[in-house]
Amino acid sequence: MSIIKAYVEIPDGQIHYRYAHGNGEPIVFFHRTPSSSLSFEPMMRLLANGRPLYAFDTPGFGHSFTPPGMPSIADYGKWMKDALDALEINKCSIFGNHTGVNIAVELARAHPHLVSALILNGIAYYQAEERRAFRDRIRKPMEPDAEGTYVQETWKMVTGLLGKNDPHLLHEEFLGAMHAIAGRHQAFSAVVEQDLPAGLRHAPCPILALTAHDDIFRDKFDVLLSDNPTISGKVLGSGGICSPERDAEANARALLTFLSDSD
């Protein structure tokens, strides 16, 4: 199975994506900050020869256009909707990882006819007061400087999130972060302004919530399920925020089982 790279043109710029041919309703993937659609290649290979698969680079990341100013989560949702429209995708299931969770929930909120199921890994289930505290901790990334201090600071940020046990994955995440100096600040700022708990409560489709047992939001997972009894939940193995790569088989299996049960 080949994973094909391509661009789709929308009114605001070009969006880069990966896709694999298949039959039936597509599965769409939205990635975390500061990664790209590359993070879903392990899952896509495991899901080969099934449904059509589309993994997008969020604007500001990977090879998609970098938007000006400070976009809202509604802006990200609009850009993804524009991309899906351009690809003539009018119904799909969505797998979101971390920031991709927020975009997926926004897309389902704004276009309930579009999304048949949400599979969400790494849910920042923050209430308003917690979001305000998180907002206060957001630091704008350093701009490039002649001494390369910004490179060292970016390396510290990435290793702080991923650890140092997987040098290849660390390398890819570091490159993503370096490329998305503006994009990661934009995305984090948009996420913290979104009322994600409300979006989950009013989602118009079945939801499967996933978490690695060592994810940074693991402590919110039980509260999420208690507050939302209609949401299905599953704790996966080790993977941290990189669960789609580090535990691709468990993620793919959970996705397929959930979609099969939801049909």
Order of alpha helices (4+ residues) and beta strands (2+ residues): beta-beta-beta-alpha-beta-alpha-beta-alpha-beta-alpha-alpha-alpha-alpha-alpha-beta-alpha-beta-alpha-alpha
